[in-house]
Amino acid sequence: MEIHSTQKPIKYIAIAILVLGLILRFHNLGLHPYWHDEVYTSLQMGGHEYSIEHDTPVFKAKVQNKIITAQELDKFLYPNPASTIVDSVKLIAQNDSFESPLYYVLLRFWVDIFGNSIAVIRGFSALLGVAVSISIYWLSMELFRSKTTAWITLALVSVSPFHLIYSQEARCLMLWMLTIALSHIALLRAINQPKAINWIFYSVSLILALYSFLFSVLVLAGHIVFLLVYDRFRLSKRVINFLVSALFALVCYCPWLISAVYFIFKFHISMPLSYKSILKVPFWYLSRWLHNLGLVFADFNVGEISPKIHQILYALLLIAILCMVIFAMRFFYQHSNKLSHIFLLSAIIVPFLPLFFKDLISGGGYTQVIRYLSPCWIAIELIVAYWLGNKIESKKTPRIIWQGILTLLIILGLSSDILMTNSELWWNKLDANFFKQYADQVISKAKHPLIVNDDSYIPSVISFSSMVDPNVRFFLFSENGEIHIPKGESEVYLFRPSEKLVKKIQKNYTLEHVPLKDAYPGGGITSEHFYRVIIK
C-alpha cells in the first residue's frame, strides 16, 4: 500500500532533479572534443560519400593530394548543400547499412532547422536524453504501479552519468534508449489493456526501435522470451496478438535488415577482432563489466593515469555499487509480481547472452562496450528504484537508511555530472583526448604548420581539424601516391600516419617524435603516433 506522506517530497525532489539533469545535458555541449565516431555521424547525416569499410573515391578526391585548410575540412561536419535527406539514407544503405537510418534522418531535420555547429548537433542527443528520463519514468509506472518508485526512477535516470555522457554525444544511443523504453511501455500496455490500439502502438514503437539500432532485435528477443514464459509457452490470444504485431514490425524492417546482414557478412566477418575471447582474458572482461555497471551510477573519470589512491577508492565504490545491485535484484526477485520480474530479468539476460557467447567463443569485446548493453542498464535502474521505493515505504526498517542510500546515489550522480560537463577531456572520447592535447601543446604554438597524413582514417583527421585554428593546413596523401612535401615548408608534422606513410617519408626525411606533457591515453594512441618532419 502506498503511504502518500512520502510521495509529495519525493515527487518535488525528482522534478527538481529532472530540471537539473536537463540543464546539465545542455551545459557546455561544445566543450568536449568532437571525436571520430561523432565525425562519422556528421558524414552520414550530411550526405557525404564516405565509408569506413570500402573505398569511396568521390569523397577522397575532394581532400587528397592537395593542401586543404582546417576550415575546409570542417565543412564535412555539416550537411552537404547538394544532398537531401533521401540522398543521406541512400548513401548509408550503400556504404554502411549496419547503421540504422532513423537517427540520421531526424538529426538532418534538426540541423536544417537550428543551424550548423557542434553544440547544435549534440543538442539533439541532449533533448533525446531528457525524453529518455521521462519515458523510463512512464515505464516504471506501467511496470510497478507505484508513484514513489516511479519518482525514484526518474531521479536516478536524470542524474545517471551513463545517460548524461551519451546525451552530450552525437550518436544514436539516446534515440535507441528512447525507443527501447517506448517498446517496453507499449508491450506492457498491450498486456494489461489488450486493445487493438495498444498492439498498434507496440508495432510502431518496435519499428522505430529497429530503425534506430540493429541490436533492437535483441530487445525483441527479450520480449518473445518474456511473453512465452509469462504465458507458460501456450499459444494464447495474447501471444498470437504479440506475434502478429512483432511480425508486422519485422516485415517493415526487413528491407534494411537484409542490407545490414549482407553488410555484416561482407565486411565485418573478415575484419580482425579487436579483443580476445573471455576464456583468454576473463579478469579483464570482469573488470570491464564491473566498471560499466558502476558508470550507471557514478563516473569520476578514474583511469590508468589517475593517482593510485583514486583508483583504489573508485574500485571500492564499484564493489559497493555491485553489492547494492545484487541486494536490489535479490529483493526484486523475492517481492515483485510475476509480470515484473519475468519482464525485467528477460530484458537483462536475453540481450546480454548473444553478445556474451560471441565474446566467449571468438572474442570481439561486444559485452565490454557499455552502450551495447543499454537494455540491461535500463532494467537494472528500474530494479534499484523498485528496491529503494519499497524499502522507503516499508515500516519494517528505519526509512532514513533507505532515504540516505537514495540521497547518496543522487549526490554521486550529480557530482559526476558536474565534473563531467566542466572537464574538457573525458574517457569516452578516446583518441580525441590525445588529439586535443596535441593541438594545444604543439600545433597551436607553431607559426605556419602543415599537417601531413594519408587517407587511412579520414574521420580522425576531420576530428583533429575541429580542434585547431581554421587556417591550419593539411596535406592528405593518397595510399599509392607520391610522397612529396611542398617546398618552403619548415614546420611539418605527421598526424597519426600509417606505417606505410612513415616508411615512405623516412626515405627522404628525418622524423622525430613529438612528446606531450601529461599525455592523456586514449584509443591506443600515444606520442609514438605523432612526428615532426626534419627538413634539411
C-alpha positions, 0 to 999 in steps of 0.5 A: 500500500502506498503511504502518500506522506512520502510521495509529495517530497519525493515527487518535488525532489525528482522534478527538481532533479529532472530540471537539473539533469536537463540543464546539465545535458545542455551545459557546455555541449561544445566543450568536449572534443568532437571525436571520430565516431561523432565525425562519422555521424556528421558524414552520414547525416550530411550526405557525404560519400564516405565509408569506413569499410570500402573505398569511396573515391568521390569523397577522397578526391575532394581532400587528397593530394592537395593542401586543404585548410582546417576550415575546409575540412570542417565543412564535412561536419555539416550537411552537404548543400547538394544532398537531401535527406533521401540522398543521406539514407541512400548513401548509408544503405550503400556504404554502411547499412549496419547503421540504422537510418532513423537517427540520421534522418531526424538529426538532418531535420534538426540541423536544417532547422537550428543551424550548423555547429557542434553544440547544435548537433549534440543538442539533439542527443541532449533533448533525446536524453531528457525524453529518455528520463521521462519515458523510463519514468512512464515505464516504471509506472506501467511496470510497478504501479507505484508513484514513489518508485516511479519518482525514484526512477526518474531521479536516478535516470536524470542524474545517471552519468551513463545517460548524461555522457551519451546525451552530450554525444552525437550518436544514436544511443539516446534515440535507441534508449528512447525507443527501447523504453517506448517498446517496453511501455507499449508491450506492457500496455498491450498486456494489461489493456489488450486493445487493438490500439495498444498492439498498434502502438507496440508495432510502431514503437518496435519499428522505430526501435529497429530503425534506430539500432540493429541490436533492437532485435535483441530487445525483441528477443527479450520480449518473445522470451518474456511473453512465452514464459509469462504465458507458460509457452501456450499459444494464447490470444495474447501471444498470437496478438504479440506475434502478429504485431512483432511480425508486422514490425519485422516485415517493415524492417526487413528491407534494411535488415537484409542490407545490414546482414549482407553488410555484416557478412561482407565486411565485418566477418573478415575484419580482425577482432579487436579483443580476445575471447573471455576464456583468454582474458576473463579478469579483464572482461570482469573488470570491464563489466564491473566498471560499466555497471558502476558508470550507471551510477557514478563516473569520476573519470578514474583511469590508468593515469589517475593517482593510485589512491583514486583508483583504489577508492573508485574500485571500492565504490564499484564493489559497493555499487555491485553489492547494492545491485545484487541486494536490489535484484535479490529483493526484486526477485523475492517481492515483485509480481510475476509480470515484473520480474519475468519482464525485467530479468528477460530484458537483462539476460536475453540481450546480454547472452548473444553478445556474451557467447560471441565474446566467449567463443571468438572474442570481439569485446561486444559485452565490454562496450557499455552502450551495447548493453543499454537494455540491461542498464535500463532494467537494472535502474528500474530494479534499484528504484523498485528496491529503494521505493519499497524499502522507503515505504516499508515500516519494517526498517528505519526509512532514513537508511533507505532515504540516505542510500537514495540521497547518496546515489543522487549526490554521486550522480550529480557530482559526476555530472558536474565534473563531467560537463566542466572537464574538457577531456573525458574517457569516452572520447578516446583518441580525441583526448590525445588529439586535443592535447596535441593541438594545444601543446604543439600545433597551436604554438607553431607559426605556419604548420602543415599537417601531413597524413594519408587517407587511412582514417579520414574521420580522425583527421576531420576530428583533429581539424575541429580542434585547431585554428581554421587556417591550419593546413593539411596535406592528405596523401593518397595510399599509392601516391607520391610522397612529396612535401611542398617546398618552403615548408619548415614546420611539418608534422605527421598526424597519426600516419600509417606505417606505410606513410612513415616508411615512405617519408623516412626515405627522404626525411628525418622524423622525430617524435613529438612528446606531450606533457601529461599525455592523456591515453586514449584509443591506443594512441600515444606520442609514438603516433605523432612526428615532426618532419626534419627538413634539411 
